[in-house]
Amino acid sequence: MDSRVAQLIADIQYETSIGAEVDASMIRNDIVSLFGDVPSEADRVALLMTFCATMGVVKKDLASQGRDVQALEAARISQMRVFFTQESSQSGAPDPGELARVVQREVEAGRLPQDDPFVHAAAAGGRIVKDAATAAKPVTPRTSEPTLPRKGWWSRTFGA
């Protein structure tokens, strides 16, 4: 695990163990700044887990105060979509097939609801890319059969 990710998680665990109030905004900002820099999928998954756990704590806190949590949940999902797109863009432009794989991984992990419209859009994009890849047949170079040398007008006229 990347040392920065491990340090962030250790800091959060320490703060919660001593009963300190956790600054969710700071944690979110740290996760956002680290997400594009970490080298492995395992590190990104750890950051996603940390993000969701932090937002879950904030959501519980807001609900206990009788406040509406719908806006927070919408913001969480929106940020997750940004993370997914960023993760599928590791090689430059977003890769629809990779986006579909990442989104499916998150659905299976329970961090994204199956009925989220982004899930369906990512899956459709992945299918389109997969179908295009399987439908594209490699172009075989045209082989020309050897032809006999043609006699041009010079050869016909002068016999050479």
SULMO-V96907 format. One record per pair of residues at least 12 apart in sequence whose ideal C-beta (glycine too) atoms are under 10 Angstrom apart, sorted by the first residue. I is the first residue (numbers start at 1). J is the second residue. D is the distance in Angstrom with one decimal. If there is no record, write none. Layout:
i=I j=J d=D
i=I j=J d=D
//
This chain:
i=1 j=38 d=8.9
i=1 j=40 d=8.1
i=1 j=42 d=6.7
i=1 j=43 d=6.0
i=1 j=46 d=6.5
i=2 j=34 d=7.7
i=2 j=37 d=8.1
i=2 j=38 d=4.8
i=2 j=39 d=6.7
i=2 j=40 d=7.3
i=2 j=42 d=8.9
i=2 j=43 d=4.7
i=2 j=44 d=9.6
i=2 j=46 d=8.5
i=2 j=47 d=9.2
i=4 j=30 d=8.7
i=4 j=33 d=9.3
i=4 j=34 d=5.7
i=4 j=37 d=7.7
i=4 j=38 d=7.4
i=4 j=43 d=8.6
i=4 j=47 d=9.8
i=5 j=30 d=9.7
i=5 j=31 d=9.1
i=5 j=34 d=6.3
i=5 j=35 d=9.6
i=5 j=37 d=9.7
i=5 j=38 d=6.0
i=5 j=40 d=9.4
i=5 j=42 d=9.0
i=5 j=43 d=4.9
i=5 j=44 d=8.8
i=5 j=45 d=10.0
i=5 j=46 d=5.4
i=5 j=47 d=6.1
i=5 j=50 d=8.2
i=6 j=43 d=9.1
i=6 j=46 d=8.4
i=7 j=30 d=9.6
i=7 j=34 d=9.9
i=8 j=27 d=7.5
i=8 j=30 d=5.5
i=8 j=31 d=7.4
i=8 j=34 d=6.9
i=8 j=46 d=8.9
i=8 j=47 d=7.9
i=8 j=50 d=6.9
i=9 j=46 d=6.8
i=9 j=47 d=8.9
i=9 j=49 d=9.0
i=9 j=50 d=6.0
i=9 j=53 d=9.8
i=11 j=26 d=9.8
i=11 j=27 d=8.9
i=11 j=30 d=8.8
i=12 j=26 d=9.9
i=12 j=27 d=6.4
i=12 j=30 d=9.2
i=12 j=50 d=6.8
i=12 j=53 d=8.5
i=12 j=54 d=7.4
i=12 j=57 d=9.9
i=15 j=27 d=9.5
i=16 j=57 d=8.6
i=21 j=61 d=9.9
i=22 j=54 d=7.1
i=22 j=57 d=6.9
i=22 j=58 d=8.7
i=22 j=61 d=9.8
i=23 j=54 d=9.6
i=24 j=51 d=9.7
i=24 j=54 d=5.2
i=24 j=55 d=7.2
i=24 j=57 d=7.1
i=24 j=58 d=4.7
i=24 j=59 d=9.9
i=24 j=61 d=8.8
i=24 j=72 d=9.7
i=25 j=54 d=9.7
i=25 j=58 d=9.2
i=26 j=54 d=9.8
i=27 j=50 d=7.2
i=27 j=51 d=7.7
i=27 j=53 d=9.4
i=27 j=54 d=4.9
i=27 j=55 d=9.2
i=27 j=57 d=9.6
i=27 j=58 d=9.5
i=28 j=50 d=9.7
i=28 j=51 d=6.8
i=28 j=54 d=6.9
i=28 j=55 d=7.9
i=28 j=58 d=9.3
i=28 j=75 d=9.4
i=28 j=76 d=9.5
i=28 j=79 d=7.4
i=30 j=47 d=8.9
i=30 j=50 d=9.0
i=30 j=51 d=9.8
i=30 j=54 d=10.0
i=31 j=44 d=9.9
i=31 j=46 d=9.8
i=31 j=47 d=5.0
i=31 j=48 d=8.3
i=31 j=50 d=6.3
i=31 j=51 d=5.0
i=31 j=54 d=8.0
i=31 j=79 d=8.8
i=31 j=83 d=8.5
i=32 j=47 d=9.1
i=32 j=51 d=8.7
i=32 j=79 d=7.7
i=32 j=82 d=8.3
i=32 j=83 d=8.4
i=32 j=86 d=9.4
i=34 j=46 d=9.8
i=34 j=47 d=6.1
i=34 j=50 d=9.7
i=35 j=47 d=5.5
i=35 j=48 d=8.3
i=35 j=51 d=8.6
i=35 j=79 d=9.8
i=35 j=82 d=8.8
i=35 j=83 d=5.8
i=35 j=86 d=6.2
i=35 j=87 d=7.7
i=36 j=83 d=9.2
i=36 j=86 d=5.7
i=36 j=87 d=8.7
i=36 j=89 d=8.9
i=36 j=90 d=8.8
i=38 j=87 d=9.9
i=39 j=90 d=9.5
i=41 j=87 d=7.7
i=41 j=90 d=9.2
i=41 j=102 d=8.6
i=41 j=105 d=8.6
i=44 j=83 d=7.5
i=44 j=84 d=9.8
i=44 j=86 d=8.8
i=44 j=87 d=5.6
i=44 j=90 d=9.4
i=44 j=102 d=8.7
i=45 j=87 d=9.5
i=45 j=102 d=9.7
i=45 j=105 d=7.8
i=45 j=106 d=8.8
i=45 j=109 d=7.7
i=45 j=111 d=9.2
i=47 j=83 d=7.9
i=47 j=87 d=10.0
i=48 j=79 d=10.0
i=48 j=80 d=7.3
i=48 j=83 d=6.3
i=48 j=84 d=9.0
i=48 j=87 d=8.8
i=48 j=102 d=9.7
i=48 j=105 d=9.4
i=48 j=106 d=7.0
i=48 j=109 d=8.1
i=48 j=111 d=6.1
i=48 j=112 d=9.5
i=49 j=109 d=8.0
i=49 j=111 d=7.5
i=51 j=76 d=7.9
i=51 j=79 d=7.2
i=51 j=80 d=7.6
i=51 j=83 d=7.6
i=51 j=111 d=8.7
i=52 j=76 d=7.3
i=52 j=79 d=9.9
i=52 j=80 d=7.8
i=52 j=106 d=9.3
i=52 j=109 d=9.0
i=52 j=110 d=8.9
i=52 j=111 d=5.0
i=52 j=112 d=9.2
i=53 j=111 d=9.8
i=54 j=76 d=9.5
i=55 j=69 d=9.8
i=55 j=72 d=6.8
i=55 j=73 d=8.2
i=55 j=75 d=8.2
i=55 j=76 d=4.5
i=55 j=77 d=9.7
i=55 j=79 d=8.3
i=55 j=80 d=9.2
i=56 j=72 d=10.0
i=56 j=76 d=8.8
i=58 j=72 d=6.4
i=58 j=76 d=8.9
i=59 j=72 d=5.6
i=59 j=73 d=6.8
i=59 j=76 d=7.9
i=73 j=113 d=9.8
i=76 j=111 d=9.4
i=76 j=112 d=9.8
i=77 j=111 d=9.8
i=77 j=112 d=7.3
i=77 j=113 d=8.1
i=77 j=116 d=6.6
i=77 j=117 d=9.9
i=77 j=118 d=7.7
i=78 j=118 d=9.4
i=80 j=103 d=9.3
i=80 j=106 d=7.1
i=80 j=111 d=6.9
i=80 j=112 d=6.1
i=80 j=116 d=9.0
i=80 j=118 d=8.4
i=81 j=99 d=9.8
i=81 j=103 d=8.7
i=81 j=106 d=10.0
i=81 j=112 d=8.7
i=81 j=116 d=8.6
i=81 j=117 d=10.0
i=81 j=118 d=5.3
i=81 j=121 d=9.7
i=81 j=122 d=9.2
i=83 j=102 d=8.6
i=83 j=106 d=8.8
i=83 j=111 d=9.9
i=84 j=98 d=9.5
i=84 j=99 d=6.2
i=84 j=100 d=9.7
i=84 j=101 d=9.9
i=84 j=102 d=5.0
i=84 j=103 d=5.6
i=84 j=105 d=9.3
i=84 j=106 d=6.8
i=84 j=112 d=8.2
i=84 j=118 d=7.6
i=84 j=119 d=9.9
i=84 j=122 d=7.3
i=85 j=99 d=6.6
i=85 j=102 d=8.8
i=85 j=103 d=9.7
i=85 j=118 d=9.4
i=85 j=122 d=9.3
i=86 j=102 d=9.6
i=87 j=99 d=8.1
i=87 j=101 d=9.6
i=87 j=102 d=5.1
i=87 j=103 d=9.6
i=87 j=105 d=9.5
i=87 j=106 d=9.6
i=88 j=100 d=8.4
i=88 j=101 d=8.0
i=88 j=102 d=5.5
i=88 j=103 d=8.5
i=88 j=122 d=8.5
i=88 j=125 d=9.7
i=88 j=126 d=9.8
i=94 j=125 d=8.9
i=95 j=125 d=9.4
i=95 j=126 d=9.1
i=95 j=129 d=7.7
i=96 j=121 d=9.6
i=96 j=122 d=7.5
i=96 j=123 d=9.7
i=96 j=124 d=8.7
i=96 j=125 d=3.6
i=96 j=126 d=5.5
i=96 j=127 d=8.8
i=96 j=128 d=6.7
i=96 j=129 d=4.5
i=96 j=130 d=8.9
i=96 j=132 d=9.7
i=97 j=122 d=9.6
i=97 j=125 d=7.9
i=97 j=126 d=4.9
i=97 j=127 d=9.0
i=97 j=128 d=9.2
i=97 j=129 d=4.6
i=97 j=130 d=6.3
i=97 j=132 d=10.0
i=97 j=133 d=8.2
i=98 j=122 d=9.6
i=98 j=126 d=8.2
i=98 j=129 d=9.2
i=99 j=118 d=9.3
i=99 j=121 d=9.0
i=99 j=122 d=4.9
i=99 j=123 d=9.3
i=99 j=125 d=6.3
i=99 j=126 d=6.8
i=99 j=129 d=9.3
i=100 j=119 d=9.1
i=100 j=121 d=9.3
i=100 j=122 d=4.7
i=100 j=123 d=5.3
i=100 j=124 d=8.3
i=100 j=125 d=6.2
i=100 j=126 d=2.6
i=100 j=127 d=7.5
i=100 j=128 d=9.6
i=100 j=129 d=8.1
i=100 j=130 d=8.5
i=101 j=122 d=8.8
i=101 j=123 d=9.9
i=101 j=126 d=7.1
i=102 j=122 d=7.8
i=102 j=126 d=9.9
i=103 j=116 d=8.5
i=103 j=118 d=6.6
i=103 j=119 d=5.6
i=103 j=120 d=9.5
i=103 j=121 d=8.7
i=103 j=122 d=4.0
i=103 j=123 d=7.3
i=103 j=125 d=9.5
i=103 j=126 d=8.4
i=104 j=119 d=7.8
i=104 j=122 d=7.8
i=104 j=123 d=7.3
i=104 j=126 d=8.3
i=106 j=118 d=9.7
i=106 j=119 d=8.6
i=106 j=122 d=9.7
i=107 j=119 d=5.8
i=107 j=122 d=9.5
i=107 j=123 d=9.5
//
